[in-house]
Amino acid sequence: MPWKSRLGRKSGGVSSVQVTTPFVEHIMFQTPQLPVESLVKPAQQTVKSERAEELKDTVERIREGALPKTMQALGLEAKKGH
């Protein structure tokens, strides 16, 4: 789907850096064990919440620019749960 690549483009690089930083540090220092999960989990949660916020903003922009008939269709679909 072409829209998927556009959604993640804005923060894709930043989120990758946030999540992989603990791994890079271990690679640089050649430590034999993986980073502690307590270092990785918060970064993953941060990235996940940032992406969710971006998606909410994208949905809002789409809704703002939609025609009345499109808005009606979106409302009906939302009620159906699709």
Order of alpha helices (4+ residues) and beta strands (2+ residues): alpha-alpha-alpha-alpha
